[in-house]
Each structure stands twice: as structure tokens, then as C-alpha cells.
Amino acid sequence: MSKPNPAEPVKLIFSVFANDAGRLDEIIGILSSAYGQPDFISAMVSFDYTNYYCAEMGENLVRRFLSMEKLIRPEDLPDIKLATNEIEDRSASNSQRQVNIDPGYISKANLILATGKSYTHRPYLRDGIYADLTLVYQGKKFCSLPWTYPDYADEKQLFMLGKIREKYLLQLKMPNH
């Protein structure tokens, strides 16, 4: 029989994209107020892996990734997704989203994103939120899966997420992480 144990804390991350660089900075400020200071903010990059969001958000979308210094409990992810949905709703204009915020976490074994969309590889968590198993950590690197979004499977993102994972592993070794 396996004995239940509490889960290790995990590293909270966000992908944020918008059609305006200033809006990204505003959202990063809101997320920092809610979840503590980031310990990593990526350079701004074009979000051009898909045109799925263009009809709603416009063209020339820009994106940043961030990881938060404070570790979280993995079971907090649904609450964080619901809160980021509210931030997206508050920043909407004429019922059109101006920003997309994808929260997730890095653990020793994987990268999990939160989503409101069900699918075969997305176990239900609660309150309409599912866990998307996006990447697994094997052979000293993050590896994509058949369903991994192309932007997360990109070598640059895999490298960046690996560096965030290294920082996370150091945090786990610190007392009172």
C-alpha cells in the first residue's frame, strides 16, 4: 500500500502575451502583486506560432515568460488559473481579450499548464480547470510530447524552462523554501 505524502512545492510560471508591450508590463505588475516577485522574466519575443488568437487579440502579438520566486503548492493551480481568467476579463475591451495569461508550474518531473479545456491528456482538477501535461523531464532535459504546443516544444523554450528548473531545484535545497 502506498502512503499518501504531501506534494513538494513547485515553481509557478506564466506565459503572457498581448498585442502591446506596455500591456505585458502592466500584467507582470499585477501578477507580481498577487504572487510575489518574479525571479525570471524572459526577453520579449514575437508570438507567431499560431494565428489562433489574431481574430480576438489582433496581430503582432508579443510574449514574455516569467517564473515567480515564491514556490507554490501544486493544488493551488486551479485558483491561480481562475484568478488569471479574471485578470484577462478585466483587461478586455469590447468583449475582446487584450491579454492571454497561461499559468503553470515546473516540478522535478514535468511542466504542467492550467487550462479550461478538456482533452485526453488533461486530467480534471476542479472548478472547471484541467492540468495539461505539457513537458516531461527525462535524460537531463525537458522533452515534448505528441500534444505539446509547438511554442513549448521549441528548443529555445525548452532550454529556458530547463534553466528555470535548475533554479527551482536549488530553491528546494534551501531551508524554508
OpenMM code with the backbone's topology and positions (N, CA, C; nanometers):
from openmm import Vec3, app, unit

residues = "MET SER LYS PRO ASN PRO ALA GLU PRO VAL LYS LEU ILE PHE SER VAL PHE ALA ASN ASP ALA GLY ARG LEU ASP GLU ILE ILE GLY ILE LEU SER SER ALA TYR GLY GLN PRO ASP PHE ILE SER ALA MET VAL SER PHE ASP TYR THR ASN TYR TYR CYS ALA GLU MET GLY GLU ASN LEU VAL ARG ARG PHE LEU SER MET GLU LYS LEU ILE ARG PRO GLU ASP LEU PRO ASP ILE LYS LEU ALA THR ASN GLU ILE GLU ASP ARG SER ALA SER ASN SER GLN ARG GLN VAL ASN ILE ASP PRO GLY TYR ILE SER LYS ALA ASN LEU ILE LEU ALA THR GLY LYS SER TYR THR HIS ARG PRO TYR LEU ARG ASP GLY ILE TYR ALA ASP LEU THR LEU VAL TYR GLN GLY LYS LYS PHE CYS SER LEU PRO TRP THR TYR PRO ASP TYR ALA ASP GLU LYS GLN LEU PHE MET LEU GLY LYS ILE ARG GLU LYS TYR LEU LEU GLN LEU LYS MET PRO ASN HIS".split()
positions = [
    Vec3(0.0844, -0.1185, 0.0000),
    Vec3(0.0000, 0.0000, 0.0000),
    Vec3(0.0884, 0.1241, 0.0000),
    Vec3(0.0545, 0.2189, -0.0824),
    Vec3(0.1292, 0.3446, -0.0822),
    Vec3(0.0702, 0.4373, 0.0229),
    Vec3(0.1568, 0.5092, 0.0888),
    Vec3(0.1144, 0.6029, 0.1919),
    Vec3(0.1147, 0.7438, 0.1332),
    Vec3(0.0022, 0.8137, 0.1410),
    Vec3(-0.0025, 0.9500, 0.0868),
    Vec3(0.0934, 1.0427, 0.1592),
    Vec3(0.1607, 1.1240, 0.0819),
    Vec3(0.2501, 1.2268, 0.1341),
    Vec3(0.2155, 1.3585, 0.0673),
    Vec3(0.2391, 1.4690, 0.1353),
    Vec3(0.2141, 1.5971, 0.0696),
    Vec3(0.3075, 1.6144, -0.0502),
    Vec3(0.2593, 1.6818, -0.1517),
    Vec3(0.3410, 1.7086, -0.2698),
    Vec3(0.4477, 1.8119, -0.2369),
    Vec3(0.5601, 1.8009, -0.3065),
    Vec3(0.6632, 1.9037, -0.2942),
    Vec3(0.6109, 2.0351, -0.3520),
    Vec3(0.6620, 2.1465, -0.3003),
    Vec3(0.6257, 2.2731, -0.3635),
    Vec3(0.6781, 2.2756, -0.5074),
    Vec3(0.6165, 2.3589, -0.5902),
    Vec3(0.6519, 2.3683, -0.7313),
    Vec3(0.6785, 2.5140, -0.7687),
    Vec3(0.7369, 2.5317, -0.8860),
    Vec3(0.7761, 2.6649, -0.9354),
    Vec3(0.6667, 2.7207, -1.0254),
    Vec3(0.6030, 2.8277, -0.9826),
    Vec3(0.4974, 2.8921, -1.0589),
    Vec3(0.5570, 2.9682, -1.1772),
    Vec3(0.4993, 2.9437, -1.2950),
    Vec3(0.5418, 3.0151, -1.4152),
    Vec3(0.4184, 3.0724, -1.4846),
    Vec3(0.4420, 3.1711, -1.5694),
    Vec3(0.3377, 3.2296, -1.6517),
    Vec3(0.3914, 3.2533, -1.7915),
    Vec3(0.3072, 3.2324, -1.8898),
    Vec3(0.3285, 3.2820, -2.0250),
    Vec3(0.2250, 3.3914, -2.0431),
    Vec3(0.2700, 3.5087, -2.0827),
    Vec3(0.1793, 3.6216, -2.1011),
    Vec3(0.2027, 3.6776, -2.2400),
    Vec3(0.0957, 3.6907, -2.3178),
    Vec3(0.1111, 3.7601, -2.4453),
    Vec3(-0.0037, 3.8561, -2.4692),
    Vec3(0.0275, 3.9581, -2.5487),
    Vec3(-0.0661, 4.0666, -2.5759),
    Vec3(-0.0254, 4.1315, -2.7077),
    Vec3(-0.1052, 4.2278, -2.7516),
    Vec3(-0.0706, 4.2993, -2.8742),
    Vec3(0.0034, 4.4294, -2.8452),
    Vec3(0.0446, 4.4464, -2.7203),
    Vec3(0.1063, 4.5714, -2.6785),
    Vec3(0.2075, 4.5438, -2.5672),
    Vec3(0.3307, 4.5888, -2.5867),
    Vec3(0.4364, 4.5646, -2.4880),
    Vec3(0.4045, 4.6287, -2.3531),
    Vec3(0.3437, 4.7459, -2.3545),
    Vec3(0.3070, 4.8128, -2.2300),
    Vec3(0.2069, 4.7320, -2.1495),
    Vec3(0.1157, 4.6672, -2.2184),
    Vec3(0.0161, 4.5840, -2.1506),
    Vec3(0.0844, 4.4651, -2.0831),
    Vec3(0.1872, 4.4096, -2.1479),
    Vec3(0.2622, 4.2990, -2.0853),
    Vec3(0.3217, 4.3445, -1.9526),
    Vec3(0.3843, 4.4624, -1.9524),
    Vec3(0.4441, 4.5141, -1.8286),
    Vec3(0.3388, 4.5341, -1.7210),
    Vec3(0.2217, 4.5848, -1.7611),
    Vec3(0.1118, 4.6050, -1.6667),
    Vec3(0.0683, 4.4721, -1.6050),
    Vec3(0.0551, 4.3694, -1.6874),
    Vec3(0.0113, 4.2382, -1.6378),
    Vec3(0.1178, 4.1763, -1.5484),
    Vec3(0.2439, 4.1920, -1.5844),
    Vec3(0.3515, 4.1405, -1.4981),
    Vec3(0.3451, 4.2074, -1.3612),
    Vec3(0.3144, 4.3361, -1.3584),
    Vec3(0.2973, 4.4063, -1.2303),
    Vec3(0.1821, 4.3499, -1.1488),
    Vec3(0.0703, 4.3218, -1.2152),
    Vec3(-0.0461, 4.2647, -1.1466),
    Vec3(-0.0120, 4.1262, -1.0912),
    Vec3(0.0543, 4.0440, -1.1726),
    Vec3(0.0927, 3.9098, -1.1277),
    Vec3(0.1919, 3.9169, -1.0115),
    Vec3(0.2832, 4.0130, -1.0153),
    Vec3(0.3805, 4.0300, -0.9068),
    Vec3(0.3113, 4.0690, -0.7766),
    Vec3(0.2101, 4.1541, -0.7878),
    Vec3(0.1349, 4.1930, -0.6679),
    Vec3(0.0627, 4.0730, -0.6075),
    Vec3(0.0137, 3.9850, -0.6932),
    Vec3(-0.0642, 3.8706, -0.6455),
    Vec3(0.0222, 3.7537, -0.5994),
    Vec3(0.1365, 3.7302, -0.6670),
    Vec3(0.2123, 3.6060, -0.6436),
    Vec3(0.3574, 3.6284, -0.6032),
    Vec3(0.3948, 3.7514, -0.5735),
    Vec3(0.5320, 3.7800, -0.5336),
    Vec3(0.6174, 3.8146, -0.6543),
    Vec3(0.7381, 3.8520, -0.6257),
    Vec3(0.8272, 3.8985, -0.7313),
    Vec3(0.8725, 3.7855, -0.8232),
    Vec3(0.8855, 3.8159, -0.9518),
    Vec3(0.9434, 3.7175, -1.0430),
    Vec3(1.0930, 3.7041, -1.0163),
    Vec3(1.1457, 3.5853, -1.0355),
    Vec3(1.2908, 3.5680, -1.0305),
    Vec3(1.3464, 3.5468, -1.1710),
    Vec3(1.2565, 3.5482, -1.2697),
    Vec3(1.2984, 3.5418, -1.4100),
    Vec3(1.1882, 3.6029, -1.4958),
    Vec3(1.2279, 3.6906, -1.5869),
    Vec3(1.1381, 3.7446, -1.6888),
    Vec3(1.2130, 3.7335, -1.8203),
    Vec3(1.1539, 3.6650, -1.9161),
    Vec3(1.2210, 3.6453, -2.0455),
    Vec3(1.2238, 3.7756, -2.1243),
    Vec3(1.3051, 3.7760, -2.2255),
    Vec3(1.3015, 3.8849, -2.3221),
    Vec3(1.1668, 3.8813, -2.3921),
    Vec3(1.1263, 3.9938, -2.4460),
    Vec3(1.0025, 3.9986, -2.5220),
    Vec3(1.0267, 3.9338, -2.6581),
    Vec3(0.9380, 3.8430, -2.6966),
    Vec3(0.9511, 3.7745, -2.8247),
    Vec3(0.8175, 3.7802, -2.8984),
    Vec3(0.8241, 3.7670, -3.0278),
    Vec3(0.7017, 3.7602, -3.1077),
    Vec3(0.6298, 3.6294, -3.0778),
    Vec3(0.4985, 3.6380, -3.0681),
    Vec3(0.4175, 3.5170, -3.0526),
    Vec3(0.3592, 3.4877, -3.1902),
    Vec3(0.4321, 3.4072, -3.2652),
    Vec3(0.3934, 3.3831, -3.4044),
    Vec3(0.3847, 3.2344, -3.4380),
    Vec3(0.3616, 3.1531, -3.3377),
    Vec3(0.3500, 3.0086, -3.3612),
    Vec3(0.2140, 2.9703, -3.4174),
    Vec3(0.1159, 3.0572, -3.3955),
    Vec3(-0.0203, 3.0305, -3.4413),
    Vec3(-0.0897, 3.1634, -3.4652),
    Vec3(-0.1907, 3.1614, -3.5501),
    Vec3(-0.2727, 3.2818, -3.5663),
    Vec3(-0.4080, 3.2649, -3.4973),
    Vec3(-0.4182, 3.1655, -3.4121),
    Vec3(-0.5407, 3.1321, -3.3402),
    Vec3(-0.5982, 3.2532, -3.2664),
    Vec3(-0.5133, 3.3375, -3.2102),
    Vec3(-0.5577, 3.4480, -3.1260),
    Vec3(-0.5750, 3.5789, -3.2026),
    Vec3(-0.5341, 3.5833, -3.3284),
    Vec3(-0.5330, 3.7090, -3.4036),
    Vec3(-0.6709, 3.7716, -3.4188),
    Vec3(-0.7736, 3.6922, -3.4467),
    Vec3(-0.9079, 3.7478, -3.4648),
    Vec3(-0.9545, 3.8215, -3.3398),
    Vec3(-0.9214, 3.7671, -3.2233),
    Vec3(-0.9651, 3.8286, -3.0987),
    Vec3(-0.8691, 3.9368, -3.0498),
    Vec3(-0.7387, 3.9123, -3.0604),
    Vec3(-0.6408, 3.9989, -2.9956),
    Vec3(-0.5613, 4.0864, -3.0932),
    Vec3(-0.5779, 4.0630, -3.2222),
    Vec3(-0.5025, 4.1404, -3.3193),
    Vec3(-0.3747, 4.0691, -3.3608),
    Vec3(-0.2993, 4.1339, -3.4458),
    Vec3(-0.1762, 4.0760, -3.4985),
    Vec3(-0.0561, 4.1290, -3.4198),
    Vec3(0.0614, 4.0795, -3.4546),
    Vec3(0.1870, 4.1242, -3.3937),
    Vec3(0.1870, 4.1090, -3.2417),
    Vec3(0.1447, 3.9923, -3.1970),
    Vec3(0.1423, 3.9651, -3.0532),
    Vec3(0.2845, 3.9474, -3.0011),
    Vec3(0.3065, 3.9943, -2.8788),
    Vec3(0.4365, 3.9796, -2.8129),
    Vec3(0.4157, 3.9026, -2.6826),
    Vec3(0.5211, 3.8332, -2.6419),
    Vec3(0.5098, 3.7416, -2.5291),
    Vec3(0.6298, 3.7530, -2.4372),
    Vec3(0.6035, 3.7237, -2.3109),
    Vec3(0.7086, 3.7065, -2.2114),
    Vec3(0.6713, 3.5876, -2.1235),
    Vec3(0.7743, 3.5173, -2.0798),
    Vec3(0.7592, 3.4132, -1.9782),
    Vec3(0.8134, 3.4691, -1.8481),
    Vec3(0.7548, 3.4272, -1.7369),
    Vec3(0.8130, 3.4627, -1.6085),
    Vec3(0.7965, 3.3477, -1.5114),
    Vec3(0.8884, 3.3404, -1.4191),
    Vec3(0.8772, 3.2457, -1.3083),
    Vec3(0.8805, 3.3271, -1.1800),
    Vec3(0.8096, 3.2771, -1.0815),
    Vec3(0.7968, 3.3502, -0.9569),
    Vec3(0.8921, 3.2930, -0.8521),
    Vec3(0.9453, 3.3831, -0.7726),
    Vec3(1.0421, 3.3433, -0.6704),
    Vec3(0.9797, 3.2497, -0.5671),
    Vec3(0.8592, 3.2822, -0.5235),
    Vec3(0.7933, 3.2035, -0.4193),
    Vec3(0.7386, 3.0744, -0.4788),
    Vec3(0.7720, 2.9613, -0.4180),
    Vec3(0.7186, 2.8324, -0.4608),
    Vec3(0.5738, 2.8193, -0.4131),
    Vec3(0.4969, 2.7388, -0.4838),
    Vec3(0.3561, 2.7197, -0.4502),
    Vec3(0.3272, 2.5721, -0.4271),
    Vec3(0.2098, 2.5448, -0.3759),
    Vec3(0.1610, 2.4082, -0.3668),
    Vec3(0.0934, 2.3754, -0.5000),
    Vec3(0.1161, 2.2580, -0.5571),
    Vec3(0.0571, 2.2280, -0.6879),
    Vec3(-0.0957, 2.2346, -0.6883),
    Vec3(-0.1572, 2.2065, -0.5749),
    Vec3(-0.3029, 2.2101, -0.5685),
    Vec3(-0.3608, 2.3515, -0.5752),
    Vec3(-0.2735, 2.4530, -0.5726),
    Vec3(-0.3180, 2.5917, -0.5871),
    Vec3(-0.3392, 2.6317, -0.7335),
    Vec3(-0.2965, 2.5494, -0.8269),
    Vec3(-0.3023, 2.5870, -0.9687),
    Vec3(-0.4429, 2.6230, -1.0170),
    Vec3(-0.5478, 2.5493, -0.9824),
    Vec3(-0.6807, 2.5913, -1.0291),
    Vec3(-0.7198, 2.7325, -0.9829),
    Vec3(-0.6877, 2.7667, -0.8579),
    Vec3(-0.7191, 2.9013, -0.8093),
    Vec3(-0.6425, 3.0071, -0.8884),
    Vec3(-0.5186, 2.9768, -0.9212),
    Vec3(-0.4367, 3.0717, -0.9970),
    Vec3(-0.4935, 3.0891, -1.1378),
    Vec3(-0.5354, 2.9797, -1.2006),
    Vec3(-0.5946, 2.9889, -1.3346),
    Vec3(-0.7240, 3.0700, -1.3311),
    Vec3(-0.8079, 3.0469, -1.2327),
    Vec3(-0.9316, 3.1235, -1.2214),
    Vec3(-0.9018, 3.2723, -1.2009),
    Vec3(-0.7987, 3.3029, -1.1213),
    Vec3(-0.7605, 3.4428, -1.0985),
    Vec3(-0.7056, 3.5061, -1.2267),
    Vec3(-0.6252, 3.4324, -1.3032),
    Vec3(-0.5729, 3.4903, -1.4280),
    Vec3(-0.6848, 3.5078, -1.5307),
    Vec3(-0.7843, 3.4204, -1.5285),
    Vec3(-0.9003, 3.4401, -1.6165),
    Vec3(-0.9704, 3.5722, -1.5827),
    Vec3(-0.9813, 3.6031, -1.4535),
    Vec3(-1.0425, 3.7300, -1.4110),
    Vec3(-0.9598, 3.8492, -1.4572),
    Vec3(-0.8271, 3.8382, -1.4492),
    Vec3(-0.7402, 3.9466, -1.4965),
    Vec3(-0.7616, 3.9673, -1.6466),
    Vec3(-0.7689, 3.8589, -1.7220),
    Vec3(-0.7945, 3.8688, -1.8656),
    Vec3(-0.9286, 3.9375, -1.8913),
    Vec3(-1.0322, 3.8989, -1.8158),
    Vec3(-1.1648, 3.9586, -1.8333),
    Vec3(-1.1635, 4.1080, -1.8021),
    Vec3(-1.0950, 4.1457, -1.6939),
    Vec3(-1.0896, 4.2880, -1.6554),
    Vec3(-1.0147, 4.3718, -1.7581),
    Vec3(-0.9193, 4.3111, -1.8284),
    Vec3(-0.8415, 4.3883, -1.9263),
    Vec3(-0.9026, 4.3835, -2.0662),
    Vec3(-1.0166, 4.3158, -2.0807),
    Vec3(-1.0811, 4.3041, -2.2122),
    Vec3(-1.1374, 4.4392, -2.2561),
    Vec3(-1.1489, 4.4540, -2.3856),
    Vec3(-1.2072, 4.5741, -2.4445),
    Vec3(-1.3113, 4.5300, -2.5471),
    Vec3(-1.4354, 4.5765, -2.5309),
    Vec3(-1.5448, 4.5349, -2.6196),
    Vec3(-1.5564, 4.3827, -2.6267),
    Vec3(-1.5457, 4.3177, -2.5124),
    Vec3(-1.5548, 4.1712, -2.5003),
    Vec3(-1.4439, 4.0980, -2.5749),
    Vec3(-1.3376, 4.1668, -2.6094),
    Vec3(-1.2231, 4.1057, -2.6765),
    Vec3(-1.1049, 4.1046, -2.5793),
    Vec3(-1.0454, 3.9886, -2.5622),
    Vec3(-0.9277, 3.9813, -2.4752),
    Vec3(-0.8153, 4.0663, -2.5323),
    Vec3(-0.7453, 4.1326, -2.4447),
    Vec3(-0.6272, 4.2106, -2.4825),
    Vec3(-0.4995, 4.1422, -2.4375),
    Vec3(-0.5158, 4.0406, -2.3529),
    Vec3(-0.4018, 3.9695, -2.2960),
    Vec3(-0.4409, 3.8236, -2.2751),
    Vec3(-0.3441, 3.7355, -2.2887),
    Vec3(-0.3623, 3.5931, -2.2585),
    Vec3(-0.2587, 3.5560, -2.1529),
    Vec3(-0.3057, 3.4954, -2.0452),
    Vec3(-0.2170, 3.4559, -1.9354),
    Vec3(-0.2317, 3.3060, -1.9149),
    Vec3(-0.1242, 3.2335, -1.9324),
    Vec3(-0.1242, 3.0895, -1.9101),
    Vec3(-0.0372, 3.0572, -1.7892),
    Vec3(-0.1004, 3.0247, -1.6756),
    Vec3(-0.0217, 2.9838, -1.5592),
    Vec3(0.0101, 2.8349, -1.5650),
    Vec3(0.1181, 2.7999, -1.4991),
    Vec3(0.1567, 2.6601, -1.4876),
    Vec3(0.2628, 2.6457, -1.3810),
    Vec3(0.3178, 2.5268, -1.3731),
    Vec3(0.4276, 2.5078, -1.2789),
    Vec3(0.5274, 2.4068, -1.3322),
    Vec3(0.6492, 2.4246, -1.2814),
    Vec3(0.7583, 2.3314, -1.3075),
    Vec3(0.7815, 2.2522, -1.1800),
    Vec3(0.7852, 2.1206, -1.1959),
    Vec3(0.8216, 2.0311, -1.0858),
    Vec3(0.9501, 1.9602, -1.1273),
    Vec3(0.9967, 1.8704, -1.0438),
    Vec3(1.1153, 1.7929, -1.0821),
    Vec3(1.0891, 1.7123, -1.2090),
    Vec3(0.9659, 1.6653, -1.2263),
    Vec3(0.9349, 1.5693, -1.3322),
    Vec3(0.8707, 1.6269, -1.4569),
    Vec3(0.8103, 1.7482, -1.4475),
    Vec3(0.7339, 1.7935, -1.5622),
    Vec3(0.7019, 1.9421, -1.5577),
    Vec3(0.6387, 1.9858, -1.6658),
    Vec3(0.5785, 2.1185, -1.6749),
    Vec3(0.4291, 2.0964, -1.6956),
    Vec3(0.3509, 2.1516, -1.6063),
    Vec3(0.2054, 2.1423, -1.6113),
    Vec3(0.1496, 2.2816, -1.6366),
    Vec3(0.0603, 2.2940, -1.7338),
    Vec3(-0.0128, 2.4180, -1.7555),
    Vec3(-0.1567, 2.3981, -1.7111),
    Vec3(-0.2215, 2.5056, -1.6716),
    Vec3(-0.3634, 2.5015, -1.6357),
    Vec3(-0.4447, 2.5438, -1.7565),
    Vec3(-0.5576, 2.4773, -1.7778),
    Vec3(-0.6448, 2.5098, -1.8890),
    Vec3(-0.7895, 2.4831, -1.8508),
    Vec3(-0.8775, 2.5482, -1.9211),
    Vec3(-1.0197, 2.5228, -1.9029),
    Vec3(-1.0743, 2.4271, -2.0072),
    Vec3(-0.9869, 2.3725, -2.0899),
    Vec3(-1.0294, 2.2846, -2.1989),
    Vec3(-0.9923, 2.1393, -2.1688),
    Vec3(-1.0906, 2.0527, -2.1781),
    Vec3(-1.0700, 1.9104, -2.1548),
    Vec3(-1.0070, 1.8452, -2.2779),
    Vec3(-0.9265, 1.7427, -2.2547),
    Vec3(-0.8707, 1.6616, -2.3620),
    Vec3(-0.8153, 1.5337, -2.3003),
    Vec3(-0.7750, 1.4385, -2.3832),
    Vec3(-0.7335, 1.3075, -2.3326),
    Vec3(-0.6168, 1.3133, -2.2346),
    Vec3(-0.5237, 1.4049, -2.2537),
    Vec3(-0.4048, 1.4134, -2.1686),
    Vec3(-0.4202, 1.5181, -2.0584),
    Vec3(-0.5420, 1.5626, -2.0347),
    Vec3(-0.5669, 1.6675, -1.9364),
    Vec3(-0.6602, 1.6189, -1.8266),
    Vec3(-0.6048, 1.5712, -1.7163),
    Vec3(-0.6903, 1.5293, -1.6055),
    Vec3(-0.7628, 1.6488, -1.5436),
    Vec3(-0.8843, 1.6249, -1.5032),
    Vec3(-0.9633, 1.7280, -1.4375),
    Vec3(-0.9087, 1.7530, -1.2978),
    Vec3(-0.8964, 1.8807, -1.2600),
    Vec3(-0.8536, 1.9164, -1.1249),
    Vec3(-0.9762, 1.9529, -1.0409),
    Vec3(-1.0346, 2.0693, -1.0708),
    Vec3(-1.1576, 2.1133, -1.0031),
    Vec3(-1.2005, 2.2475, -1.0617),
    Vec3(-1.3230, 2.2831, -1.0341),
    Vec3(-1.3761, 2.4146, -1.0724),
    Vec3(-1.3588, 2.4463, -1.2209),
    Vec3(-1.3713, 2.3442, -1.3062),
    Vec3(-1.3604, 2.3653, -1.4498),
    Vec3(-1.2186, 2.3761, -1.5023),
    Vec3(-1.1209, 2.3441, -1.4203),
    Vec3(-0.9794, 2.3571, -1.4586),
    Vec3(-0.9168, 2.2187, -1.4724),
    Vec3(-0.8374, 2.2040, -1.5775),
    Vec3(-0.7671, 2.0799, -1.6092),
    Vec3(-0.6168, 2.1044, -1.6034),
    Vec3(-0.5424, 1.9984, -1.5793),
    Vec3(-0.3954, 2.0019, -1.5821),
    Vec3(-0.3488, 1.9516, -1.7177),
    Vec3(-0.2723, 2.0319, -1.7885),
    Vec3(-0.2169, 1.9927, -1.9181),
    Vec3(-0.0724, 1.9488, -1.8970),
    Vec3(-0.0467, 1.8193, -1.9120),
    Vec3(0.0899, 1.7684, -1.9050),
    Vec3(0.1596, 1.8118, -2.0342),
    Vec3(0.2384, 1.9173, -2.0262),
    Vec3(0.2960, 1.9816, -2.1444),
    Vec3(0.4331, 1.9274, -2.1785),
    Vec3(0.5184, 1.9106, -2.0785),
    Vec3(0.6540, 1.8590, -2.0978),
    Vec3(0.6868, 1.7608, -1.9858),
    Vec3(0.7745, 1.6662, -2.0153),
    Vec3(0.8280, 1.5777, -1.9120),
    Vec3(0.9789, 1.5961, -1.9081),
    Vec3(1.0365, 1.5751, -1.7896),
    Vec3(1.1814, 1.5878, -1.7739),
    Vec3(1.2421, 1.4480, -1.7773),
    Vec3(1.3198, 1.4210, -1.8820),
    Vec3(1.3850, 1.2910, -1.8990),
    Vec3(1.5228, 1.3129, -1.9604),
    Vec3(1.6173, 1.2313, -1.9206),
    Vec3(1.7501, 1.2383, -1.9799),
    Vec3(1.8146, 1.3747, -1.9666),
    Vec3(1.7960, 1.4399, -1.8525),
    Vec3(1.8568, 1.5692, -1.8204),
    Vec3(1.8056, 1.6842, -1.9059),
    Vec3(1.6810, 1.6720, -1.9549),
    Vec3(1.6225, 1.7840, -2.0299),
    Vec3(1.4712, 1.7672, -2.0356),
    Vec3(1.4043, 1.8796, -2.0627),
    Vec3(1.2612, 1.8742, -2.0883),
    Vec3(1.2382, 1.8166, -2.2261),
    Vec3(1.1375, 1.7316, -2.2377),
    Vec3(1.1027, 1.6674, -2.3646),
    Vec3(0.9558, 1.6944, -2.3953),
    Vec3(0.9290, 1.7214, -2.5213),
    Vec3(0.7908, 1.7443, -2.5626),
    Vec3(0.7192, 1.6112, -2.5792),
    Vec3(0.5895, 1.6205, -2.5871),
    Vec3(0.5017, 1.5058, -2.6032),
    Vec3(0.4227, 1.5261, -2.7327),
    Vec3(0.3549, 1.4242, -2.7814),
    Vec3(0.2835, 1.4400, -2.9090),
    Vec3(0.1856, 1.5580, -2.9119),
    Vec3(0.1322, 1.5974, -2.7967),
    Vec3(0.0336, 1.7048, -2.7898),
    Vec3(0.0925, 1.8382, -2.7443),
    Vec3(0.2202, 1.8446, -2.7184),
    Vec3(0.2815, 1.9690, -2.6710),
    Vec3(0.2651, 2.0786, -2.7756),
    Vec3(0.2218, 2.1959, -2.7296),
    Vec3(0.2106, 2.3105, -2.8205),
    Vec3(0.3476, 2.3381, -2.8829),
    Vec3(0.3514, 2.3731, -3.0123),
    Vec3(0.4803, 2.3950, -3.0802),
    Vec3(0.5689, 2.4992, -3.0121),
    Vec3(0.5091, 2.6020, -2.9540),
    Vec3(0.5920, 2.7038, -2.8894),
    Vec3(0.6617, 2.6499, -2.7650),
    Vec3(0.5989, 2.5572, -2.6948),
    Vec3(0.6643, 2.4968, -2.5777),
    Vec3(0.7643, 2.3896, -2.6191),
    Vec3(0.7488, 2.3341, -2.7380),
    Vec3(0.8422, 2.2323, -2.7879),
    Vec3(0.9649, 2.2935, -2.8533),
    Vec3(0.9643, 2.4230, -2.8761),
    Vec3(1.0759, 2.4933, -2.9389),
    Vec3(1.2012, 2.4808, -2.8513),
    Vec3(1.3146, 2.4560, -2.9141),
    Vec3(1.4405, 2.4351, -2.8396),
    Vec3(1.4748, 2.5528, -2.7483),
    Vec3(1.4470, 2.6754, -2.7917),
    Vec3(1.4772, 2.7922, -2.7075),
    Vec3(1.3945, 2.7902, -2.5791),
    Vec3(1.2663, 2.7544, -2.5928),
    Vec3(1.1807, 2.7469, -2.4736),
    Vec3(1.2223, 2.6305, -2.3844),
    Vec3(1.2563, 2.5168, -2.4444),
    Vec3(1.2994, 2.4024, -2.3644),
    Vec3(1.4238, 2.4372, -2.2836),
    Vec3(1.5173, 2.5073, -2.3457),
    Vec3(1.6395, 2.5493, -2.2760),
    Vec3(1.6047, 2.6452, -2.1616),
    Vec3(1.5211, 2.7467, -2.1906),
    Vec3(1.4824, 2.8448, -2.0897),
    Vec3(1.4113, 2.7757, -1.9724),
    Vec3(1.3186, 2.6877, -2.0024),
    Vec3(1.2461, 2.6173, -1.8961),
    Vec3(1.3391, 2.5269, -1.8159),
    Vec3(1.4397, 2.4696, -1.8810),
    Vec3(1.5399, 2.3907, -1.8096),
    Vec3(1.6183, 2.4753, -1.7105),
    Vec3(1.6502, 2.5984, -1.7502),
    Vec3(1.7216, 2.6899, -1.6586),
    Vec3(1.6335, 2.7279, -1.5390),
    Vec3(1.5048, 2.7497, -1.5648),
    Vec3(1.4123, 2.7789, -1.4549),
    Vec3(1.4047, 2.6584, -1.3613),
    Vec3(1.4036, 2.5385, -1.4180),
    Vec3(1.4003, 2.4167, -1.3358),
    Vec3(1.5255, 2.4078, -1.2496),
    Vec3(1.6425, 2.4431, -1.3029),
    Vec3(1.7663, 2.4409, -1.2236),
    Vec3(1.7544, 2.5336, -1.1026),
    Vec3(1.6996, 2.6522, -1.1245),
    Vec3(1.6801, 2.7466, -1.0146),
    Vec3(1.5841, 2.6881, -0.9110),
    Vec3(1.4788, 2.6247, -0.9594),
    Vec3(1.3808, 2.5598, -0.8714),
    Vec3(1.4468, 2.4514, -0.7857),
    Vec3(1.5313, 2.3679, -0.8458),
    Vec3(1.5981, 2.2617, -0.7698),
    Vec3(1.6871, 2.3194, -0.6605),
    Vec3(1.7539, 2.4310, -0.6885),
    Vec3(1.8336, 2.4977, -0.5854),
    Vec3(1.7442, 2.5485, -0.4726),
    Vec3(1.6288, 2.6025, -0.5081),
    Vec3(1.5359, 2.6512, -0.4056),
    Vec3(1.4896, 2.5385, -0.3139),
    Vec3(1.4660, 2.4205, -0.3712),
    Vec3(1.4197, 2.3079, -0.2895),
    Vec3(1.5225, 2.2689, -0.1842),
    Vec3(1.6493, 2.2931, -0.2119),
    Vec3(1.7570, 2.2573, -0.1173),
    Vec3(1.7687, 2.3571, -0.0046),
    Vec3(1.7088, 2.4760, -0.0220),
    Vec3(1.7205, 2.5798, 0.0796),
    Vec3(1.6203, 2.5546, 0.1922),
    Vec3(1.6619, 2.5803, 0.3165),
    Vec3(1.5654, 2.5658, 0.4263),
    Vec3(1.4518, 2.6669, 0.4099),
    Vec3(1.3326, 2.6274, 0.4498),
    Vec3(1.2139, 2.7141, 0.4448),
    Vec3(1.1842, 2.7640, 0.3036),
    Vec3(1.2025, 2.6768, 0.2062),
    Vec3(1.1706, 2.7165, 0.0697),
    Vec3(1.0226, 2.7394, 0.0612),
] * unit.nanometer
topology = app.Topology()
chain = topology.addChain("A")
for resn in residues:
    res = topology.addResidue(resn, chain)
    for name in ("N", "CA", "C"):
        topology.addAtom(name, app.Element.getBySymbol(name[0]), res)
